[in-house]
Amino acid sequence: MIEVKNIQKSFGDAHILKGISATFEKGKTSLVIGQSGSGKTVFLKCLLGLFSPEQGSIAYDEKIYSELSDDEKRNLRAKMGMVFQGSALFDSMTIQENVMFPLRMFTKQSKSEMEDRADFVLKRVNLEGAHHKMPSEASGGMQKRVAIARAIVNNPKYLFCDEPNSGLDPKTAIVIDNLIQEITDEYNITTVINSHDMNSVMEIGEKIVFLKDGLKAWEGSKETIFKTDNEVVTDFVYSSNLFKKVRRMYLDEND
C-alpha cells in the first residue's frame, strides 16, 4: 500500500502539487488521470522518489520515504518497477539484456540465474523466442511487453506506469491494459498508472484519482465515474460523444 498525505511540490514560482492525498491499495490497478499540466507526471515522480515534496509525506507499507536512510531508500527502489511512456529500452542491448538490467543493478545473481529469471518473465508476457532480438526489431506492442517484463523481473512490490498505451492502436492497448491488471492480481502488486486514455479507465480503473491544476478534484472507480455530477470530471471524461452515449446507457440501465 502507498499512502500519500498532503504532498506539495513547487519549481520556482510554479506551484505544481497543492496538497494531494490518496491511498493506493495492494493488488489493485489505480489510475491517475487529468489533462496535460494537471500535475500527473510530477505526482508520479514523487511516488518514485525522483522528486521530494516540500510538504506532506509518502509512505510505502507504513514506512515514510523521507525518514528512510540512503540504504533503505535504495532497498525500496529495488522493489519498484517502472514502465516508461516510450518503453525506454536500451537500443544497444538485446531484449533479454534489457530485461536483465534491473537484476544487474539490484541483485548479486549469477548470469545463469539472471537469464533464467529473464526467460521466465518474457514467457509471462508472451514473448518466448524474442530474447536475442534488438528493440528496433520489435513492434510497439512488443516493446511495451518487454518494458513490463523488465519492470517485474525483480519481483516488485510497487509498479508504476507512465502512459503505457501511448502510441498503440486500440486493440494492442487493451492487450497491454489486461496484461498489467493480470500481473497486478497475480503478484499482488500496488500498481499506479498515469493515463489520459479513457479506454484504460474503463478497462482496469479499480481506483481513479483525477487531478486538476495540482489538486485532487475527484476519486472513485470505473463504476462510479459514470454517476458523478462533478463538472470538472464530466468535462474531461465526456468530451467525446461516445462516452456521453455510454454514460446515458449506463445510467438508464441502473435507474
C-alpha positions in Angstrom: 0.0 0.0 0.0 1.1 3.6 -0.7 -0.3 6.4 1.4 0.1 10.0 0.2 -0.7 12.7 2.6 -1.0 16.4 1.6 2.1 16.5 -0.6 3.1 19.8 -2.2 5.7 20.4 -4.8 6.9 23.6 -6.5 9.5 24.5 -9.0 10.5 28.2 -8.5 7.3 30.2 -8.5 5.3 27.3 -10.1 3.2 25.5 -7.5 2.6 22.1 -9.2 1.1 19.9 -6.5 -1.1 21.7 -4.0 -1.8 19.3 -1.2 -2.7 15.9 -2.7 -3.7 13.0 -0.5 -4.5 9.5 -1.8 -4.2 5.8 -0.9 -3.2 3.1 -3.4 -4.0 -0.4 -2.3 -2.1 -3.6 -2.8 -3.4 -5.8 -5.6 -5.3 -3.1 -7.3 -4.8 -1.1 -10.5 -5.1 2.6 -9.7 -5.2 5.3 -12.4 -4.2 8.9 -12.1 -5.9 10.9 -14.8 -6.2 14.5 -15.8 -5.4 17.0 -18.6 -1.8 18.0 -19.6 -0.5 20.3 -16.9 -2.6 18.8 -14.1 0.4 17.5 -12.2 0.2 13.8 -13.1 3.9 13.4 -14.1 5.2 15.3 -11.1 3.0 13.3 -8.8 4.3 10.0 -10.3 7.9 11.2 -10.0 7.2 12.0 -6.3 5.9 8.4 -5.8 9.1 7.1 -7.4 11.3 9.2 -5.2 12.7 11.2 -8.1 11.2 14.4 -6.7 11.0 15.3 -3.0 7.8 17.1 -1.9 8.3 20.3 0.2 5.4 19.3 2.4 3.5 16.2 3.2 4.6 12.6 3.2 4.6 9.4 1.1 4.5 6.0 3.0 5.2 2.6 1.5 3.6 0.0 3.7 3.7 2.4 6.6 7.4 3.4 6.0 7.7 7.1 5.3 10.1 7.7 2.4 11.6 10.9 3.7 12.5 9.2 7.0 14.5 6.3 5.4 18.2 6.1 5.3 20.0 6.1 1.9 20.4 2.3 2.1 16.8 1.9 3.0 15.8 4.1 0.1 17.9 2.1 -2.3 16.3 -1.1 -1.0 12.9 0.4 -1.5 13.7 1.4 -5.1 14.8 -2.2 -5.8 11.1 -3.1 -5.0 9.8 -0.6 -7.6 9.1 -1.5 -11.2 8.6 1.3 -13.8 7.1 1.2 -17.3 8.1 4.4 -19.1 5.9 6.2 -21.7 8.2 5.4 -24.6 9.2 2.0 -23.2 12.8 3.4 -22.7 14.6 0.3 -23.9 18.3 0.4 -24.5 18.8 0.3 -28.2 22.3 -1.3 -27.9 21.0 -4.2 -25.8 19.0 -7.3 -26.8 15.6 -7.8 -25.4 17.0 -10.3 -22.9 19.7 -7.9 -21.8 17.2 -5.1 -21.4 15.1 -7.3 -19.1 18.1 -8.4 -17.1 19.3 -4.8 -16.5 17.5 -4.3 -13.1 18.9 -7.6 -11.9 22.4 -6.4 -12.6 21.7 -3.1 -10.8 20.0 -4.5 -7.7 21.0 -8.2 -7.2 24.1 -10.3 -7.0 22.6 -13.2 -9.1 24.9 -15.2 -11.4 24.5 -14.7 -15.1 22.6 -18.0 -15.4 20.2 -17.0 -12.6 19.5 -13.7 -14.3 19.0 -15.4 -17.7 16.5 -17.9 -16.1 14.6 -15.1 -14.5 14.5 -13.1 -17.7 13.3 -16.2 -19.6 10.5 -16.6 -17.0 9.2 -13.1 -17.3 9.5 -13.0 -21.0 7.3 -16.1 -21.2 4.9 -14.4 -18.8 4.4 -11.5 -21.2 4.1 -13.9 -24.2 7.5 -13.1 -25.7 9.0 -16.6 -26.0 11.8 -16.6 -28.6 12.3 -12.9 -28.6 15.4 -12.9 -26.3 18.0 -12.1 -28.9 16.1 -9.6 -30.9 17.0 -5.9 -30.7 14.4 -3.4 -29.7 14.4 -1.9 -33.2 13.2 -5.3 -34.5 10.1 -5.3 -32.1 6.8 -3.7 -32.8 5.4 -1.0 -30.4 3.3 -3.6 -28.6 6.2 -5.9 -28.2 8.4 -3.1 -26.8 5.7 -2.3 -24.2 5.6 -6.0 -23.2 9.4 -6.0 -22.9 9.1 -2.9 -20.7 6.6 -4.7 -18.5 8.8 -7.8 -18.3 11.8 -5.6 -17.2 9.6 -3.8 -14.7 8.5 -7.1 -13.0 11.8 -9.0 -13.3 12.9 -8.1 -9.8 9.6 -9.1 -8.2 8.5 -5.6 -7.3 6.0 -4.7 -4.6 5.1 -1.5 -6.4 4.6 -1.0 -10.2 4.4 2.4 -11.8 3.3 3.0 -15.4 3.5 6.3 -17.3 1.1 6.4 -20.2 1.7 2.7 -21.0 -0.7 2.8 -24.1 0.9 5.8 -25.7 1.3 5.3 -29.4 -0.5 2.0 -29.5 -3.5 1.0 -31.6 -6.7 0.4 -29.6 -6.6 -3.4 -29.8 -2.9 -3.6 -28.6 -3.7 -1.0 -25.9 -6.4 -3.4 -24.5 -3.9 -6.2 -24.5 -1.4 -4.1 -22.5 -4.1 -3.0 -20.1 -5.2 -6.6 -19.5 -1.6 -7.7 -19.0 -0.9 -5.0 -16.4 -4.1 -6.0 -14.5 -3.3 -9.7 -14.7 0.2 -9.1 -13.3 -1.1 -6.8 -10.6 -3.6 -9.5 -9.5 -1.2 -12.4 -9.9 1.7 -10.9 -7.8 -0.5 -8.7 -5.5 1.4 -5.6 -6.6 0.4 -2.0 -5.7 0.1 -0.6 -9.3 -0.3 3.2 -10.1 -0.8 4.2 -13.8 -0.7 7.7 -15.2 -3.1 7.9 -18.1 -5.3 10.1 -20.2 -6.8 7.1 -22.0 -10.5 6.7 -21.1 -10.5 3.2 -22.5 -7.9 2.3 -19.9 -10.0 3.9 -17.2 -13.0 1.7 -18.2 -10.9 -1.5 -18.7 -8.9 -1.5 -15.5 -9.7 1.5 -13.3 -10.3 -0.1 -10.0 -9.4 3.2 -8.4 -9.3 6.5 -10.2 -7.7 9.7 -8.9 -8.5 12.8 -11.1 -6.1 15.7 -10.8 -6.9 19.3 -11.9 -4.4 22.2 -11.6 -2.3 20.3 -9.0 -5.3 19.4 -6.8 -7.2 16.1 -6.4 -10.6 17.1 -7.9 -12.2 13.6 -7.6 -11.6 10.0 -6.8 -13.7 6.9 -7.4 -13.8 3.8 -9.6 -14.8 3.0 -13.2 -18.3 2.2 -11.9 -18.8 5.5 -10.0 -17.2 7.7 -12.6 -20.4 7.4 -14.7 -22.5 8.5 -11.7 -20.6 11.7 -10.7 -22.0 15.2 -11.3 -18.6 16.7 -10.7 -18.3 19.1 -13.7 -14.6 19.0 -13.8 -14.7 15.2 -14.3 -17.6 15.2 -16.7 -16.0 17.9 -18.9 -12.9 15.7 -19.1 -14.5 12.3 -19.4 -17.4 13.1 -21.7 -15.5 15.3 -24.1 -16.3 12.7 -26.8 -19.8 11.9 -27.9 -19.0 8.2 -27.5 -18.6 8.4 -23.7 -21.7 10.7 -23.4 -23.7 7.9 -25.1 -22.0 5.3 -22.8 -22.9 7.3 -19.7 -26.5 7.7 -20.8 -26.8 4.0 -21.4 -25.2 3.2 -18.1 -27.5 5.5 -16.2 -30.6 4.2 -18.0 -29.6 0.6 -17.1 -29.1 1.4 -13.5 -32.1 3.6 -12.8 
